[in-house]
Amino acid sequence: MSNQYTNPEKRRQVRALKNLYTHFGFASQKEMAMAIKGLSEATLSRALNEQNPVVLSRESRLAIARFLGERCQDEAELEAVLEQTGWELTDEEWEEARERMSRKGEILHGVPFLGSEGQFVGREKEVDALVERLIGPGIPSPRLVVVQGLPGVGKTRLVEHVVRQKQAVREFYRDGIYWLNLEHKRELGALADLVQDLESGEQAVAEAEMWRFAVHHLRGKRVLLILDGVAEAIDLTRWATLVPRGGLVVTTRRSDLGLPEYLLRVEPMGIEESLRLLLRDIGKADVGEEDLKWIASSVEGLPLALSIIGRVAWLERGFARLVAEMREDLLQVLEFGSSKRHNVRLALDMSYSRLSQRGRTLFQLLGKVPQPFSVEAIAHVLNWSSAEVGKGFKELIKLGLVQSLIPGRYSMHRVLQEYAAKMNEEISAELLTTGMCRFAEYYLHVSRQAREAWNEGRTQEAIALWQDNLPHILQGFRYAVALGMSREAVDYLASTGAYLALSGMVDVLEEWLEGLGTTARTPEEQLEVHMYGADALSGAGRPHLALEHAQFARTLASQQGKHCEWVQAILAEVRCLYMLGRVDEAWALANREELYEAEERVPDMLRALVMITRGELAHGSGNIEAAYAFYSLALDQLQQVSDKSVRVWKAFLATNLGKLLIKLDVPVALKFSDLAATLWERAGVKKLWAEAMLTKAAALIALGRLSEAEQVIDLLQPHVSADFALRPHFHQVCARLAGAQKMYEIAEREFTTALAQAEGLPVEAKLWFEYGHYLELWGKFEQAIEAWEKGQETALRQGNQFLRGLITYRLGRLLWFLDRREEARRLLLESAEDAVRARDYYGAAEAYELLGEYELAERWRAEGQVKQAIARSVIAQILGGPPPIGDVIVKIGDRTAHFPFIPFTEFDPQVHARIAARILDGWEELDDKGKKWAIGPDGKDTQPISAEEQD
């Protein structure tokens, strides 16, 4: 045991953390880290390292305090936990824990309030049975209850009553009761609602990301999930994994969900309960008990029918007229008696017959409209005023046909909507077609609003619009296709395709594209379909499907002579090739001579996107200075663009510059990553904020500011755990931190995790290269050789000639110094040839120099100077910076050339400040601190950007 471990503070920390681990019953350090939001597994491992434990930072200790506040009901329980485990809290940590306790007052999330239907009547046995299943002793977790019964039997009302009125249930599920409505939404929509309800306020979009997010945020909590109105087969086991210590309640009319032991069947009401429900609203009856029993038996005790009849009686102040009507239709009643659904139909007919013409028209329309119903949308469809629609809904409420959710939003029982759909036959074909058309137009407008918000960086607003209206948008698209509204159908794809992609709804995307294949009439519309299809499918992580659409789009654009669309199709194709790892093909396509010619005839925004794409490819190929030049050219073009979407692209460039400059000037990279994080945070784009923060952590590690880097990693852990795409980068940064702290076993484990999660992604080859580099530093030469050999194979498979050449060079160099000269010579020659093909002339020079081929080394170094001089001159000219410092005179063969040369080491630091000023331009919502970001004269300090520079 080291002397460091004798430090009493470290000893107490290790002992107390182990006691917390045992007290809360965690199965692993990973599970404990996942439960304590803000504490990474790597940090926890270092804190528990008995040989040399690291004292937790302030942020990590505050994360533990928040966790304790969430788990303890009150201060007395918290004090008991502290006494039992030996963990201590500072005054600041106590306040943090208390704040978490105070947030637990409201535990009902999304639970409907059905009080408008009147007092809950009967069902005492079912209530007791459900309460026993949910909180009774001896039942293993997770507790699963499937509440099953006929439509209209009162399943939803029963569960709502139990969770609202039974205090013992709310106390048992103290961490939250979440109600998810699957009656009017797909399973994905319900999952999105759950994610939105969770305390963090994150916006997780992709389906896989949402599952991981929910698992992470509910881990270890005693939560009750309620899936109401399940109509399709779903994986109950998967939902149950979200609440391993809690419960899951499902209401459904299906008889094939769950095992028999989970079933709680709700039967129609007995005669006594039926009479109580009939009289609930009216109080006294104006007919005899036999008449009331006859009514109850006619509808066979179904609460929905009884409730509607009771509402009609309340409006008419008695049952006499109802009884008379029903006796007149006795034969019809007897006919319906064979089916409870038909008995409900009898009650609905009586209610429907009492509607005004306005009420009937509204009710009929609701049979064709997804729920919930919006007054504004219905007014547009019917071409009525909002006041008139509101009066119609009030009429329906009085007769028990709909219920109010919030002002302006209504819903109805599924049985009632099915009935309304049948009544829809009374609407004239002309009125129905007009309504469908106006419905499609209305929700196309909503989806366009969402897309506009997304383009302007208001992502939370956009996602909320798409999520809240998705069933209606899907229906609007179907109407547009059915009615042959080709222009509107294409616009639906243009405005909603990005959200479908981010949500992982590839099946819906493919359905839309198939529908548009026959709907899109003109060549122009067909071109748009392939363009938007390529963008959406690549965004959904399906580059192999997207590539085909991009290639079709390029062909169509060429045939139609559309330069802008042709360029956009090229860019889409480049992205797909890059995503598929075909880097060299992507680079060749992005630098076609025809593309350079077409650029002169496209708008500034599109020209900027071309430059950004080339910059990303150059960066990915290791051509750092060329990437910087392309990004600078992109900024130059963006300065000419007035569209608000330019803000998003400037923030995107700040992110890329942070990643890029970390190889050239780490302090400047740190500043750019800080700037990017600020911009993305203000725009509400958490995913890209996390990406910028990871770059910041990497810069801090490179600068040796390890404690600050650790705080950033702890802050990011809960965000990254829900984002599969960021995980390889996150574990890569964790590996660097562990390596800098000389915790080599942890570093190796983090690299292994990163590689496992990067399999098949473009970053995989880079990770093998870096892993080999660290193994070489640690003296594990054979392992480094093995890692680099895998990196070679991966880079070759991905078509990344530059990276393959770089790995081959490092492998050859290591073998050279291990005195394995024959193997090394072959590899070094191979790396030099690869480097030349990839235009990495300095890399070729280094390989030839190591081999003693000094003339060849000098030749390729001179070529490298030419390439470097051109790139640096471009940057200086774009920024209007200092004049070139001297000339580079290069002689290659018989050719002599002069190039302006500005070494990065002699760059005026204000060059970077000018780039930052261009990025900040237009971001008025940034605070003064954000606007003052700049590089000081020494390249390290910050100072305000002058008004002149801002201009």
NUTI-902158 format. One record per residue (C-alpha): x negated, y, z; residue in one letter. Coordinates in steps of 0.5 Angstrom, whole numbers, padded with zeros to 4 digits, always signed. Layout:
! residues N
XYZa
...
! end
This chain:
! residues 951
+0000+0000+0000m
-0003+0007-0002s
-0004+0012+0003n
+0001+0017-0001q
+0007+0012+0002y
+0005+0013+0009t
+0008+0020+0008n
+0014+0020+0013p
+0018+0024+0008e
+0017+0019+0002k
+0018+0013+0007r
+0025+0016+0010r
+0027+0017+0002q
+0026+0010+0000v
+0029+0007+0006r
+0035+0011+0006a
+0036+0010-0002l
+0036+0003-0001k
+0041+0003+0005n
+0046+0008+0000l
+0045+0002-0005y
+0047-0003-0001t
+0053+0001+0003h
+0056+0002-0004f
+0055-0005-0007g
+0051-0003-0013f
+0049-0009-0017a
+0043-0006-0020s
+0039+0001-0020q
+0042+0002-0027k
+0049+0002-0024e
+0047+0007-0018m
+0044+0012-0023a
+0050+0011-0028m
+0055+0013-0022a
+0051+0019-0019i
+0052+0024-0025k
+0046+0028-0026g
+0041+0022-0023l
+0037+0018-0029s
+0035+0011-0028e
+0028+0013-0029a
+0028+0018-0024t
+0031+0013-0019l
+0026+0008-0020s
+0021+0013-0019r
+0024+0015-0012a
+0024+0007-0010l
+0017+0006-0012n
+0015+0003-0006e
+0007+0004-0008q
+0008+0011-0010n
+0015+0014-0009p
+0016+0021-0012v
+0020+0026-0008v
+0027+0027-0011l
+0028+0034-0014s
+0033+0039-0011r
+0037+0038-0017e
+0037+0030-0016s
+0039+0031-0009r
+0045+0036-0010l
+0047+0030-0015a
+0047+0025-0009i
+0051+0030-0005a
+0056+0031-0010r
+0057+0023-0011f
+0058+0023-0003l
+0063+0028-0003g
+0067+0024-0009e
+0066+0018-0005r
+0068+0020+0002c
+0075+0022+0004q
+0073+0028+0009d
+0067+0030+0013e
+0068+0025+0019a
+0067+0019+0013e
+0061+0023+0010l
+0058+0023+0017e
+0059+0016+0018a
+0056+0014+0012v
+0050+0019+0013l
+0049+0016+0020e
+0049+0009+0017q
+0044+0010+0012t
+0040+0015+0014g
+0040+0020+0009w
+0040+0027+0011e
+0043+0033+0007l
+0041+0040+0007t
+0046+0046+0009d
+0046+0047+0001e
+0048+0040+0000e
+0053+0040+0005w
+0057+0045+0002e
+0056+0041-0005e
+0059+0035-0002a
+0065+0039+0001r
+0066+0042-0005e
+0067+0036-0009r
+0072+0033-0003m
+0076+0040-0004s
+0077+0038-0011r
+0081+0031-0010k
+0087+0034-0007g
+0091+0033-0014e
+0090+0026-0016i
+0096+0025-0021l
+0094+0026-0028h
+0099+0027-0034g
+0104+0023-0030v
+0111+0025-0033p
+0116+0029-0028f
+0122+0025-0030l
+0126+0029-0024g
+0130+0032-0030s
+0134+0026-0031e
+0137+0026-0024g
+0135+0022-0017q
+0132+0015-0018f
+0137+0010-0016v
+0137+0003-0014g
+0131-0002-0016r
+0129-0003-0009e
+0126-0010-0010k
+0122-0008-0016e
+0119-0002-0013v
+0117-0006-0007d
+0114-0011-0012a
+0110-0006-0016l
+0108-0003-0009v
+0105-0010-0007e
+0102-0011-0013r
+0098-0005-0013l
+0096-0004-0006i
+0098-0011-0002g
+0092-0015+0001p
+0088-0021-0002g
+0089-0019-0009i
+0082-0018-0013p
+0080-0012-0017s
+0082-0010-0022p
+0089-0010-0020r
+0093-0012-0027l
+0101-0011-0027v
+0105-0012-0034v
+0112-0009-0033v
+0116-0012-0038q
+0123-0011-0040g
+0128-0009-0045l
+0128-0002-0049p
+0132+0002-0044g
+0131-0002-0038v
+0128+0003-0034g
+0120+0001-0034k
+0117+0008-0035t
+0122+0011-0029r
+0120+0005-0024l
+0113+0007-0025v
+0113+0014-0025e
+0118+0014-0018h
+0112+0009-0015v
+0106+0013-0016v
+0110+0020-0015r
+0114+0018-0009q
+0110+0013-0005k
+0104+0016-0001q
+0101+0010+0000a
+0100+0008-0007v
+0097+0015-0008r
+0092+0014-0002e
+0090+0008-0004f
+0088+0010-0011y
+0085+0017-0008r
+0080+0018-0014d
+0086+0019-0019g
+0092+0016-0022i
+0092+0017-0030y
+0098+0016-0034w
+0097+0015-0042l
+0102+0015-0046n
+0102+0010-0052l
+0109+0010-0054e
+0108+0016-0059h
+0100+0015-0060k
+0095+0010-0062r
+0091+0007-0057e
+0085+0012-0059l
+0089+0018-0058g
+0091+0015-0051a
+0083+0014-0050l
+0082+0021-0052a
+0087+0024-0047d
+0084+0020-0041l
+0077+0023-0043v
+0080+0030-0043q
+0083+0029-0036d
+0076+0027-0033l
+0073+0032-0029e
+0067+0033-0033s
+0071+0037-0039g
+0066+0034-0044e
+0069+0033-0051q
+0067+0026-0053a
+0070+0025-0060v
+0068+0018-0063a
+0071+0012-0061e
+0065+0008-0058a
+0063+0015-0055e
+0069+0015-0051m
+0069+0008-0048w
+0062+0009-0046r
+0064+0016-0043f
+0070+0013-0039a
+0066+0007-0037v
+0061+0012-0034h
+0065+0017-0031h
+0070+0012-0027l
+0065+0007-0025r
+0065+0005-0018g
+0072+0009-0017k
+0078+0007-0014r
+0083+0009-0020v
+0089+0007-0023l
+0091+0007-0030l
+0098+0007-0033i
+0099+0005-0040l
+0106+0007-0042d
+0110+0004-0048g
+0105-0001-0051v
+0108-0003-0057a
+0102-0006-0061e
+0097-0012-0058a
+0092-0009-0054i
+0085-0011-0051d
+0088-0011-0044l
+0081-0014-0041t
+0077-0008-0044r
+0082-0003-0041w
+0081-0007-0034a
+0073-0006-0035t
+0074+0002-0034l
+0077+0001-0027v
+0073-0005-0024p
+0075-0003-0017r
+0082+0000-0019g
+0088-0002-0022g
+0092-0002-0029l
+0099-0002-0030v
+0102-0003-0037v
+0109-0002-0039t
+0112-0006-0045t
+0118-0009-0049r
+0113-0014-0051r
+0113-0021-0048s
+0106-0023-0050d
+0101-0018-0046l
+0097-0021-0041g
+0098-0028-0037l
+0104-0030-0033p
+0101-0028-0026e
+0101-0021-0028y
+0108-0020-0031l
+0113-0016-0027l
+0119-0017-0031r
+0125-0011-0030v
+0132-0014-0031e
+0138-0010-0033p
+0141-0007-0026m
+0146-0011-0022g
+0154-0008-0022i
+0153-0004-0015e
+0146-0001-0018e
+0150+0001-0024s
+0156+0004-0021l
+0151+0008-0017r
+0147+0011-0023l
+0154+0012-0027l
+0156+0017-0021l
+0149+0020-0020r
+0151+0026-0023d
+0158+0027-0023i
+0159+0025-0015g
+0166+0023-0015k
+0170+0019-0020a
+0177+0020-0023d
+0178+0013-0025v
+0178+0007-0021g
+0173+0002-0019e
+0175-0003-0024e
+0174+0002-0030d
+0167+0004-0028l
+0165-0004-0027k
+0168-0005-0034w
+0164+0001-0037i
+0158-0002-0033a
+0159-0009-0036s
+0160-0006-0043s
+0153-0004-0043v
+0150-0010-0039e
+0147-0006-0034g
+0142-0002-0038l
+0140+0004-0035p
+0139+0008-0041l
+0146+0007-0043a
+0149+0008-0036l
+0145+0015-0035s
+0147+0017-0042i
+0154+0016-0040i
+0154+0019-0034g
+0151+0025-0037r
+0157+0025-0042v
+0162+0024-0036a
+0158+0030-0032w
+0160+0035-0038l
+0167+0033-0039e
+0168+0033-0031r
+0170+0026-0031g
+0170+0019-0034f
+0178+0018-0036a
+0177+0020-0044r
+0171+0016-0044l
+0174+0010-0042v
+0180+0011-0046a
+0175+0012-0052e
+0172+0005-0050m
+0178+0001-0050r
+0180+0004-0057e
+0174+0001-0059d
+0175-0006-0055l
+0173-0010-0061l
+0167-0006-0063q
+0165-0007-0056v
+0166-0015-0056l
+0162-0015-0062e
+0156-0011-0059f
+0156-0016-0053g
+0152-0021-0056s
+0146-0016-0056s
+0144-0011-0051k
+0141-0006-0056r
+0148-0006-0059h
+0151-0004-0052n
+0146+0002-0052v
+0148+0004-0059r
+0155+0004-0056l
+0153+0009-0051a
+0149+0013-0056l
+0155+0014-0061d
+0159+0017-0055m
+0154+0022-0054s
+0152+0023-0061y
+0160+0024-0063s
+0160+0030-0058r
+0154+0034-0061l
+0155+0040-0065s
+0153+0040-0073q
+0147+0044-0071r
+0146+0039-0065g
+0147+0033-0070r
+0142+0036-0075t
+0137+0037-0070l
+0138+0030-0067f
+0137+0027-0074q
+0131+0030-0076l
+0128+0028-0070l
+0128+0021-0072g
+0123+0022-0078k
+0118+0027-0073v
+0113+0024-0069p
+0113+0026-0062q
+0112+0030-0058p
+0117+0035-0061f
+0115+0043-0062s
+0120+0048-0063v
+0115+0052-0067e
+0114+0046-0072a
+0122+0044-0072i
+0124+0051-0074a
+0119+0051-0080h
+0122+0045-0082v
+0129+0046-0082l
+0128+0054-0083n
+0132+0056-0077w
+0130+0061-0072s
+0126+0059-0066s
+0132+0061-0062a
+0137+0057-0066e
+0132+0051-0065v
+0131+0052-0057g
+0139+0052-0057k
+0139+0045-0060g
+0134+0042-0056f
+0138+0045-0050k
+0145+0041-0052e
+0141+0035-0053l
+0138+0035-0046i
+0145+0036-0043k
+0147+0030-0047l
+0141+0026-0044g
+0138+0025-0051l
+0132+0029-0050v
+0127+0031-0044q
+0123+0037-0044s
+0116+0036-0043l
+0113+0044-0042i
+0116+0050-0045p
+0117+0049-0053g
+0115+0041-0053r
+0120+0036-0052y
+0120+0028-0052s
+0125+0022-0053m
+0126+0015-0051h
+0124+0011-0057r
+0130+0007-0057v
+0134+0014-0058l
+0129+0016-0064q
+0130+0009-0067e
+0138+0011-0067y
+0136+0018-0069a
+0132+0015-0075a
+0139+0011-0077k
+0143+0017-0076m
+0138+0020-0081n
+0142+0017-0087e
+0147+0022-0086e
+0142+0028-0088i
+0143+0029-0096s
+0137+0027-0100a
+0135+0034-0102e
+0135+0037-0095l
+0131+0031-0093l
+0126+0032-0099t
+0125+0039-0097t
+0124+0038-0089g
+0119+0033-0091m
+0115+0038-0096c
+0116+0043-0090r
+0113+0038-0085f
+0107+0037-0089a
+0106+0044-0090e
+0106+0046-0083y
+0101+0041-0081y
+0097+0042-0086l
+0097+0049-0084h
+0095+0047-0077v
+0089+0042-0079s
+0087+0048-0083r
+0087+0052-0077q
+0083+0047-0073a
+0078+0046-0079r
+0077+0054-0079e
+0075+0054-0071a
+0070+0048-0072w
+0067+0052-0078n
+0066+0058-0073e
+0063+0054-0067g
+0070+0054-0063r
+0069+0046-0063t
+0073+0045-0056q
+0079+0049-0059e
+0078+0045-0066a
+0078+0038-0062i
+0084+0040-0058a
+0088+0042-0064l
+0087+0036-0068w
+0088+0031-0062q
+0094+0034-0060d
+0097+0034-0067n
+0094+0028-0070l
+0100+0024-0070p
+0104+0029-0074h
+0098+0031-0078i
+0098+0023-0080l
+0105+0024-0082q
+0104+0030-0086g
+0099+0027-0090f
+0104+0021-0091r
+0109+0026-0093y
+0105+0029-0098a
+0102+0023-0102v
+0110+0020-0102a
+0112+0027-0105l
+0106+0027-0110g
+0104+0034-0107m
+0097+0032-0109s
+0094+0039-0108r
+0096+0039-0100e
+0094+0031-0100a
+0087+0033-0102v
+0087+0039-0097d
+0089+0035-0091y
+0082+0031-0093l
+0078+0037-0093a
+0081+0040-0087s
+0081+0033-0082t
+0076+0029-0085g
+0071+0031-0081a
+0075+0030-0074y
+0077+0023-0077l
+0070+0021-0078a
+0067+0024-0071l
+0073+0020-0068s
+0071+0014-0071g
+0077+0013-0075m
+0074+0010-0081v
+0080+0005-0082d
+0085+0012-0083v
+0079+0015-0088l
+0079+0009-0092e
+0087+0009-0092e
+0087+0016-0094w
+0082+0016-0100l
+0086+0010-0102e
+0092+0014-0102g
+0088+0020-0106l
+0086+0015-0111g
+0092+0015-0114t
+0095+0022-0112t
+0089+0026-0114a
+0092+0028-0121r
+0087+0033-0124t
+0079+0032-0125p
+0078+0037-0120e
+0082+0034-0115e
+0079+0027-0116q
+0072+0031-0115l
+0074+0034-0109e
+0076+0027-0106v
+0070+0024-0107h
+0066+0030-0104m
+0070+0030-0098y
+0070+0023-0098g
+0062+0023-0098a
+0062+0028-0093d
+0067+0024-0088a
+0064+0017-0089l
+0057+0020-0088s
+0059+0023-0081g
+0063+0017-0079a
+0056+0013-0080g
+0058+0009-0086r
+0052+0012-0091p
+0053+0006-0095h
+0060+0007-0097l
+0059+0015-0097a
+0053+0014-0102l
+0058+0011-0107e
+0063+0017-0107h
+0057+0022-0107a
+0054+0019-0113q
+0061+0019-0117f
+0062+0026-0115a
+0055+0028-0118r
+0058+0025-0124t
+0064+0028-0124l
+0061+0035-0123a
+0056+0034-0128s
+0062+0032-0133q
+0066+0039-0131q
+0060+0043-0131g
+0061+0045-0124k
+0054+0047-0121h
+0056+0049-0114c
+0059+0042-0113e
+0054+0038-0117w
+0049+0041-0112v
+0053+0039-0106q
+0054+0032-0109a
+0046+0032-0109i
+0046+0034-0102l
+0051+0029-0100a
+0047+0023-0103e
+0040+0026-0100v
+0044+0025-0093r
+0046+0018-0095c
+0039+0016-0097l
+0036+0019-0091y
+0041+0016-0087m
+0040+0009-0090l
+0032+0010-0089g
+0031+0011-0096r
+0026+0017-0095v
+0022+0017-0101d
+0028+0017-0106e
+0032+0022-0102a
+0025+0027-0102w
+0025+0025-0110a
+0032+0027-0111l
+0032+0033-0106a
+0026+0036-0111n
+0029+0034-0118r
+0027+0040-0123e
+0035+0040-0125e
+0036+0042-0117l
+0031+0048-0117y
+0035+0050-0124e
+0042+0050-0121a
+0040+0053-0114e
+0039+0060-0118e
+0047+0060-0120r
+0050+0058-0113v
+0052+0062-0107p
+0047+0064-0102d
+0050+0059-0097m
+0049+0053-0101l
+0042+0055-0103r
+0041+0056-0095a
+0044+0049-0094l
+0039+0046-0100v
+0033+0049-0096m
+0035+0046-0089i
+0036+0039-0093t
+0029+0040-0096r
+0026+0042-0089g
+0029+0036-0085e
+0026+0031-0090l
+0020+0035-0090a
+0020+0035-0082h
+0022+0027-0083g
+0016+0026-0087s
+0011+0029-0083g
+0010+0035-0087n
+0011+0040-0082i
+0008+0047-0085e
+0013+0045-0091a
+0019+0044-0087a
+0017+0051-0083y
+0017+0054-0090a
+0024+0051-0092f
+0027+0053-0085y
+0024+0060-0086s
+0027+0060-0093l
+0034+0058-0091a
+0034+0064-0086l
+0032+0068-0091d
+0039+0066-0095q
+0043+0066-0089l
+0041+0073-0088q
+0045+0075-0094q
+0052+0071-0092v
+0057+0074-0088s
+0061+0068-0087d
+0062+0066-0079k
+0060+0059-0080s
+0053+0062-0081v
+0053+0062-0074r
+0053+0055-0073v
+0047+0054-0078w
+0043+0059-0075k
+0044+0055-0068a
+0042+0049-0072f
+0036+0052-0075l
+0034+0054-0068a
+0035+0046-0066t
+0030+0044-0072n
+0025+0049-0070l
+0024+0047-0063g
+0023+0040-0065k
+0018+0042-0071l
+0014+0047-0067l
+0013+0042-0061i
+0007+0039-0066k
+0004+0046-0067l
+0005+0051-0062d
+0009+0048-0055v
+0010+0054-0052p
+0014+0057-0058v
+0018+0050-0059a
+0020+0051-0051l
+0023+0058-0053k
+0026+0056-0059f
+0029+0050-0055s
+0032+0054-0050d
+0035+0059-0055l
+0038+0053-0059a
+0041+0050-0052a
+0044+0057-0050t
+0047+0058-0057l
+0050+0051-0057w
+0053+0052-0050e
+0056+0058-0052r
+0059+0055-0058a
+0062+0049-0054g
+0058+0044-0058v
+0056+0039-0052k
+0052+0034-0057k
+0048+0039-0060l
+0046+0042-0053w
+0044+0036-0050a
+0039+0035-0057e
+0036+0042-0056a
+0035+0040-0048m
+0032+0034-0050l
+0027+0038-0054t
+0026+0043-0048k
+0024+0037-0044a
+0019+0034-0049a
+0016+0041-0049a
+0016+0042-0041l
+0012+0035-0041i
+0007+0037-0046a
+0006+0043-0042l
+0005+0039-0036g
+0011+0042-0032r
+0013+0035-0030l
+0018+0037-0025s
+0022+0042-0029e
+0022+0036-0034a
+0025+0031-0029e
+0030+0036-0027q
+0032+0037-0035v
+0033+0029-0036i
+0037+0029-0029d
+0042+0034-0032l
+0042+0031-0039l
+0043+0023-0036q
+0051+0023-0036p
+0052+0027-0042h
+0047+0022-0046v
+0050+0016-0043s
+0056+0017-0047a
+0052+0019-0054d
+0049+0013-0057f
+0046+0017-0062a
+0042+0021-0057l
+0040+0015-0053r
+0033+0013-0057p
+0031+0020-0056h
+0033+0021-0049f
+0029+0014-0047h
+0023+0017-0051q
+0023+0023-0047v
+0023+0019-0041c
+0018+0014-0043a
+0013+0021-0044r
+0015+0023-0037l
+0013+0017-0034a
+0007+0016-0038g
+0005+0023-0036a
+0006+0021-0029q
+0002+0015-0030k
+0008+0010-0028m
+0006+0006-0034y
+0011+0000-0033e
+0017+0005-0033i
+0014+0008-0039a
+0014+0001-0043e
+0021+0000-0040r
+0023+0006-0043e
+0020+0005-0050f
+0023-0002-0050t
+0030+0001-0049t
+0029+0007-0054a
+0027+0002-0059l
+0032-0003-0058a
+0037+0003-0059q
+0034+0005-0065a
+0034-0001-0069e
+0036+0000-0076g
+0036+0008-0075l
+0031+0013-0079p
+0028+0014-0072v
+0026+0007-0071e
+0019+0007-0075a
+0017+0014-0071k
+0018+0010-0064l
+0014+0004-0066w
+0008+0009-0068f
+0009+0013-0062e
+0009+0007-0057y
+0003+0004-0061g
-0001+0011-0059h
+0001+0010-0052y
-0001+0003-0052l
-0008+0005-0055e
-0009+0011-0049l
-0007+0006-0044w
-0013+0001-0047g
-0007-0004-0049k
-0011-0005-0056f
-0008-0012-0058e
-0001-0009-0056q
-0002-0003-0060a
-0004-0007-0066i
+0002-0011-0066e
+0007-0005-0065a
+0004-0001-0071w
+0004-0007-0075e
+0012-0007-0073k
+0012+0000-0075g
+0009-0001-0082q
+0014-0006-0083e
+0020-0001-0081t
+0017+0005-0085a
+0016+0001-0091l
+0023-0002-0091r
+0026+0005-0090q
+0022+0008-0095g
+0018+0013-0091n
+0011+0013-0095q
+0008+0018-0090f
+0010+0015-0084l
+0007+0008-0087r
+0001+0011-0089g
+0000+0015-0082l
+0001+0008-0078i
-0004+0005-0083t
-0009+0010-0082y
-0008+0009-0074r
-0008+0002-0074l
-0015+0002-0079g
-0018+0007-0074r
-0017+0003-0068l
-0020-0004-0072l
-0026+0000-0074w
-0028+0002-0067f
-0026-0005-0065l
-0031-0007-0070d
-0027-0011-0074r
-0029-0007-0080r
-0027-0011-0086e
-0020-0011-0084e
-0020-0004-0082a
-0023-0002-0089r
-0018-0005-0093r
-0012-0001-0088l
-0016+0005-0089l
-0016+0005-0096l
-0009+0003-0096e
-0007+0009-0092s
-0011+0014-0096a
-0007+0012-0102e
-0001+0012-0098d
-0003+0019-0096a
-0004+0022-0103v
+0003+0019-0106r
+0006+0022-0100a
+0002+0029-0101r
-0001+0028-0094d
-0008+0031-0097y
-0011+0032-0090y
-0009+0025-0088g
-0013+0022-0094a
-0019+0026-0093a
-0019+0023-0085e
-0019+0016-0088a
-0024+0017-0093y
-0029+0021-0088e
-0028+0015-0083l
-0030+0010-0089l
-0036+0015-0091g
-0033+0017-0097e
-0035+0024-0096y
-0034+0027-0103e
-0027+0024-0104l
-0026+0027-0097a
-0028+0034-0099e
-0023+0034-0105r
-0017+0032-0101w
-0018+0037-0096r
-0019+0042-0101a
-0012+0040-0104e
-0009+0040-0097g
-0012+0047-0096q
-0008+0049-0103v
-0002+0046-0100k
-0002+0049-0093q
-0004+0056-0096a
+0002+0056-0100i
+0007+0054-0095a
+0004+0059-0090r
+0004+0065-0095s
+0011+0063-0096v
+0013+0064-0089i
+0009+0071-0089a
+0013+0074-0095q
+0020+0072-0093i
+0019+0075-0086l
+0015+0081-0088g
+0010+0080-0083g
+0002+0082-0084p
-0001+0081-0090p
-0005+0075-0092p
-0012+0075-0088i
-0017+0074-0094g
-0016+0068-0100d
-0018+0061-0100v
-0022+0059-0106i
-0021+0052-0108v
-0025+0048-0113k
-0022+0042-0115i
-0025+0038-0121g
-0026+0044-0127d
-0020+0048-0123r
-0021+0054-0119t
-0015+0057-0115a
-0014+0063-0111h
-0009+0063-0105f
-0007+0067-0099p
-0009+0064-0093f
-0006+0065-0086i
-0008+0060-0081p
-0003+0059-0075f
-0008+0060-0070t
-0008+0067-0073e
-0001+0068-0074f
+0002+0075-0071d
+0006+0072-0065p
+0012+0077-0067q
+0013+0072-0073v
+0016+0067-0069h
+0020+0073-0065a
+0022+0076-0072r
+0025+0069-0074i
+0029+0069-0067a
+0032+0075-0068a
+0034+0073-0075r
+0038+0067-0071i
+0041+0071-0066l
+0043+0076-0071d
+0051+0076-0071g
+0051+0072-0064w
+0055+0078-0060e
+0057+0074-0055e
+0050+0072-0052l
+0049+0075-0046d
+0043+0080-0045d
+0038+0075-0043k
+0039+0071-0049g
+0038+0077-0053k
+0032+0079-0050k
+0028+0072-0052w
+0022+0074-0056a
+0015+0072-0056i
+0010+0076-0053g
+0003+0079-0055p
+0000+0073-0052d
+0004+0068-0055g
+0007+0066-0048k
+0011+0072-0044d
+0018+0074-0046t
+0019+0081-0048q
+0026+0085-0051p
+0026+0084-0059i
+0026+0091-0061s
+0032+0095-0065a
+0028+0095-0071e
+0026+0088-0071e
+0034+0086-0070q
+0035+0090-0076d
! end
